[in-house]
Amino acid sequence: MLFILFWVINYFSLPVMNIWNNGLWTEFLFTIVPAAIAGSLSEDRYYELVFRWTWRCWVAIAYVVIFIGVNLGSGEMFNSNKYQKMLSVEEVKFDNFSSDVNVIPVEKMLVADANIARKVVEDRLEEDPGLGSRCQVGRMTLQNLNGSFTIDGGRKLVFDNELVWVAPLEHSGFWKWVNNDVTPGYMLVYASDPTKTFLITEVNGEPLKMRYLESACFGEDIERHIRTRGYATQGLTEHNFEIDFNGRPYWVLCNFKPTIGFKGRDAKGVITVDIQSGEVAQYGIEDAPAWVDHIQPEQFIFQQVRCWGEYKKGWWNSVFAQVDVQKPTPGMVLVYSEGQSYWYTGMQSAGGDAATSGFVLVNTRTKEARYYRVSGVNEEEAKKIAEDQNFAKAANYSATSPVLYNVRGVPTYFMTLIGQSGNITGYAFVAVTNRQAVGVGSSKREAEVEYLTTLRRTMNDGITDGPVTSMAKTMTVRAITREGNVYYILFEGVKGIEFTGSTEFFPELKWTKAGDKVEVAYGDGLSKVVPLDSFDNLDFEI
């Protein structure tokens, strides 16, 4: 009976069959103790069960003591110095931010969070009633794509460092798995434009047959499939659905090891599974495929950042004196820059609430970590600031989780504003380092221009735009248009850049027309929308 119990627990809980894994020790705990009790029961002459202390009981007690002792000995109280050093964090000058996180066009900023992405792909799936009745959308994964591939009907999708949400089609129940065996594909939605949503059932001319899924059972369950292929002793966590640059779907699981007794889990690589063929491959951090974004799990990095901030002067100090103690703000968000992805979290003092003392970026592949010491607002406070603007407050719009971007050298939270229906109604920018620098609008461009205007008004000296060249030129106006008191200008001979200016700073803008010669100064950097530093209409004088 104990053997059957052990087998059932092992089959369904899938513990790591490794002596340094807590799961295996827990299994033995639930078998050794009942075995000791059962072995110490005997019948007396009146046919009653009587418990007698035997050597089996002392073995069970010794095991329980060792089990508790090893767990306590692996904890943070006795190993605070080791936990604090699990994440090597380099403290860099704030000026490095512009070179570490590149400016990207506002068109590529993340608009759809996981909730918005799920809503649009579920709506898309329901357009096919037959498919929607037997499949459901699995967990969404955000990833960066390069390359190209064709999908259903020969349509070609091309990606150039494009952020997309992807999710597998999962079985909607046990009997659906029994009847259908496989699901026909996956969903893809552009994170920068959720109107671009695709149900992909064919890649490069080959129909998709998704077999190894989280909703599959027995040997086709994804983790059970891996463990029966020779990986029973490997620590596995965080199932991420990702596609390679050719559109082929995979599961990517973090392969981890405990580094401090039973605890202190740390990623050592990934294990990938081809969802269709079931082929399993193991990679270290250095040799993982380029299309794999997520090697370092969010839960591991959050705990390591927390320990790095809390235990600089030991465990007792973190609990009582709390000198030089920092803590991460709740949750982490993904930041992308030129194909690299980072976990971002603000850092605040132990008694802090709305303000941050800096922020940490951790590479999701290599675990390289950098700390930028600069005071500012945290993510939750940024959401409140955005929701408190007249544009959002009057209509009771709510903001999504902020995503960090580099906007003209200033670390900036970008958020999508959501209406009561769950649809996108606007956008907001909030400077991390200045709560007064805010821009909101019904379009990304409108919000960006308002934000750049407030940046100029509130912190002009902090605007660097990364590697910027100061330019002063005499140019001819090709076109000029107005939205509110903000003017958008195109100049002859300058393509791909839109210049902005406000009558608050340059009154002559209201009298400027196409064909006028003007003398302007601006910072020539990476942005496609550039605010003017000076403006003088040579053909007009007030």
Long-range contacts (C-beta under 8 A, 24 or more apart in sequence): 2-31, 2-34, 2-35, 2-38, 5-30, 5-31, 5-34, 6-31, 14-223, 14-224, 14-227, 16-232, 16-233, 16-234, 16-235, 16-236, 17-232, 17-233, 18-233, 18-234, 18-235, 20-257, 20-258, 20-261, 20-262, 21-235, 21-258, 21-262, 22-71, 22-258, 22-262, 22-263, 25-67, 25-70, 25-262, 28-63, 29-63, 29-64, 29-67, 32-59, 32-60, 32-63, 33-60, 33-63, 33-64, 35-60, 36-60, 70-261, 70-262, 71-261, 71-262, 73-261, 74-258, 74-260, 74-261, 74-262, 74-263, 74-264, 75-263, 76-307, 76-311, 76-315, 77-315, 78-315, 79-260, 79-261, 79-264, 80-307, 80-311, 80-314, 80-315, 80-318, 81-311, 81-314, 82-259, 82-260, 82-264, 83-260, 83-264, 83-304, 83-307, 83-311, 84-307, 84-308, 84-310, 84-311, 84-312, 86-259, 86-264, 86-266, 86-304, 86-307, 86-308, 87-301, 87-304, 87-305, 87-307, 87-308, 87-362, 87-367, 87-369, 88-369, 89-305, 89-308, 89-360, 89-369, 89-370, 89-371, 90-368, 90-369, 90-370, 90-371, 91-370, 91-371, 91-373, 92-370, 92-371, 92-372, 93-372, 94-372, 94-373, 94-374, 95-464, 96-370, 96-372, 97-372, 97-406, 97-409, 97-411, 98-406, 98-409, 98-464, 98-465, 98-466, 98-467, 99-466, 99-467, 100-337, 100-361, 100-370, 101-335, 101-337, 101-342, 101-361, 101-404, 101-405, 101-406, 101-411, 102-337, 102-338, 102-406, 102-466, 102-526, 103-405, 103-406, 103-407, 103-408, 103-409, 103-465, 103-466, 103-525, 103-526, 103-527, 104-337, 104-405, 104-406, 105-528, 106-444, 106-445, 106-448, 106-528, 106-529, 107-192, 107-444, 108-161, 108-162, 108-163, 108-192, 109-192, 109-403, 109-405, 109-414, 109-444, 110-142, 110-163, 110-191, 110-192, 110-336, 110-403, 110-414, 111-191, 111-192, 111-193, 111-194, 111-416, 111-424, 111-427, 111-444, 112-165, 112-189, 112-190, 112-191, 112-192, 112-194, 112-416, 112-424, 113-400, 113-401, 113-416, 114-140, 114-142, 114-165, 115-400, 115-422, 116-194, 116-400, 116-416, 116-418, 116-422, 116-424, 117-165, 117-167, 117-189, 117-191, 117-194, 118-167, 119-422, 120-189, 120-194, 120-195, 120-197, 121-165, 121-167, 121-187, 121-189, 121-197, 124-187, 124-197, 124-198, 124-199, 125-169, 125-187, 125-199, 128-199, 131-169, 131-184, 131-199, 133-172, 134-171, 134-172, 134-176, 134-179, 134-180, 135-169, 135-170, 135-171, 135-172, 135-176, 135-183, 135-184, 136-169, 136-170, 136-171, 136-172, 136-215, 137-167, 137-169, 137-170, 137-187, 138-167, 138-168, 138-169, 138-170, 138-213, 138-214, 138-215, 138-241, 139-167, 139-214, 139-239, 139-241, 140-165, 140-166, 140-167, 141-165, 141-166, 141-167, 141-240, 141-241, 141-242, 141-294, 142-191, 142-293, 142-334, 143-242, 143-243, 143-291, 143-293, 143-294, 144-293, 144-336, 144-339, 144-341, 145-243, 145-245, 145-291, 146-245, 146-291, 146-339, 147-245, 147-246, 149-203, 149-204, 149-245, 149-246, 149-247, 150-203, 150-204, 150-205, 151-198, 151-200, 151-202, 151-203, 151-247, 152-199, 152-200, 152-201, 152-202, 154-205, 157-188, 157-198, 157-247, 159-245, 161-336, 161-338, 161-339, 162-190, 162-192, 163-190, 163-191, 163-192, 163-336, 164-188, 164-189, 164-190, 164-191, 165-189, 165-191, 166-241, 166-242, 166-243, 166-249, 167-241, 168-210, 168-213, 168-241, 168-249, 168-275, 169-210, 170-213, 170-214, 170-215, 171-213, 171-215, 171-216, 172-215, 174-217, 177-215, 177-216, 177-217, 177-220, 181-211, 182-209, 182-210, 182-211, 183-210, 183-213, 184-208, 184-209, 184-210, 185-210, 186-210, 186-241, 186-243, 186-249, 188-243, 194-424, 200-247, 203-246, 203-247, 203-248, 204-246, 204-247, 208-249, 208-276, 209-276, 210-249, 210-275, 210-276, 211-275, 211-276, 211-278, 212-251, 212-273, 212-274, 212-275, 212-276, 212-278, 213-275, 214-239, 222-251, 222-253, 222-273, 223-253, 225-273, 225-278, 225-280, 226-253, 226-271, 226-273, 226-280, 229-280, 231-271, 231-280, 231-282, 234-271, 234-282, 235-265, 236-271, 237-265, 237-297, 237-299, 238-294, 238-297, 238-298, 238-299, 240-294, 242-291, 242-292, 242-293, 242-294, 243-291, 244-289, 244-291, 245-290, 245-291, 248-274, 248-276, 249-274, 249-275, 249-276, 250-274, 250-275, 251-275, 252-292, 252-294, 254-294, 254-295, 254-296, 254-297, 254-300, 255-282, 256-297, 256-300, 265-300, 266-300, 266-304, 267-295, 267-296, 267-297, 267-300, 267-367, 269-295, 270-295, 285-365, 285-366, 285-367, 288-365, 292-365, 293-341, 293-364, 293-365, 294-341, 294-364, 295-364, 295-365, 295-366, 296-343, 296-362, 296-363, 296-364, 296-365, 296-367, 298-332, 298-343, 301-332, 301-343, 301-362, 301-367, 302-328, 302-331, 302-332, 302-343, 302-345, 305-345, 305-347, 305-360, 305-362, 305-369, 308-369, 309-347, 318-350, 322-350, 322-351, 325-349, 325-350, 326-350, 326-357, 327-352, 328-360, 329-356, 329-378, 329-379, 329-380, 330-379, 330-380, 331-379, 331-401, 333-379, 333-401, 333-402, 333-403, 333-404, 334-364, 334-403, 335-361, 335-403, 335-404, 335-405, 337-406, 340-365, 341-365, 344-404, 346-376, 346-378, 346-379, 346-432, 347-371, 348-378, 354-378, 354-380, 354-381, 355-381, 356-432, 359-404, 359-411, 359-432, 372-411, 374-411, 374-432, 374-433, 375-433, 376-411, 376-431, 376-432, 376-433, 376-434, 377-430, 377-432, 377-435, 379-413, 381-435, 382-413, 382-415, 382-430, 382-432, 383-415, 385-430, 385-435, 385-438, 386-413, 386-415, 386-417, 386-428, 386-430, 386-438, 386-440, 387-417, 389-428, 389-438, 389-440, 391-417, 391-426, 391-440, 391-441, 391-442, 392-417, 392-426, 392-428, 392-440, 395-419, 395-425, 396-420, 397-425, 397-426, 399-428, 402-430, 404-432, 406-466, 407-448, 407-451, 407-452, 407-455, 407-527, 408-452, 408-455, 408-463, 408-464, 408-465, 408-523, 408-525, 408-527, 409-462, 409-463, 409-464, 409-465, 409-466, 409-468, 409-525, 410-437, 410-455, 410-459, 410-462, 410-463, 410-464, 412-451, 431-455, 431-459, 433-459, 433-462, 434-458, 434-459, 434-462, 445-529, 446-483, 448-529, 449-483, 449-486, 449-488, 449-500, 449-529, 450-486, 452-500, 452-529, 452-531, 453-486, 453-500, 453-502, 453-504, 453-531, 455-531, 456-502, 456-505, 456-531, 457-504, 463-523, 464-523, 464-525, 465-523, 465-525, 465-526, 465-527, 466-525, 466-526, 467-525, 467-526, 468-523, 468-524, 468-525, 469-523, 469-524, 469-525, 470-521, 470-522, 470-523, 470-524, 470-533, 471-521, 471-522, 471-523, 471-524, 472-519, 472-520, 472-521, 472-534, 473-519, 473-520, 473-521, 474-517, 474-518, 474-519, 474-538, 475-517, 475-518, 475-520, 476-515, 476-516, 476-517, 476-518, 477-512, 477-513, 477-514, 477-515, 477-516, 477-517, 477-518, 478-514, 479-514, 480-509, 480-512, 480-513, 480-514, 487-512, 489-532, 491-520, 496-528, 497-528, 497-529, 497-530, 498-528, 498-529, 498-530, 499-530, 499-531, 499-532, 500-529, 500-530, 500-531, 500-532, 501-531, 501-532, 501-535, 505-535, 506-532, 506-534, 506-535, 507-542, 508-535, 508-536, 508-537, 508-540, 508-542, 509-535, 511-537, 511-540, 511-542, 512-537, 512-540, 516-540
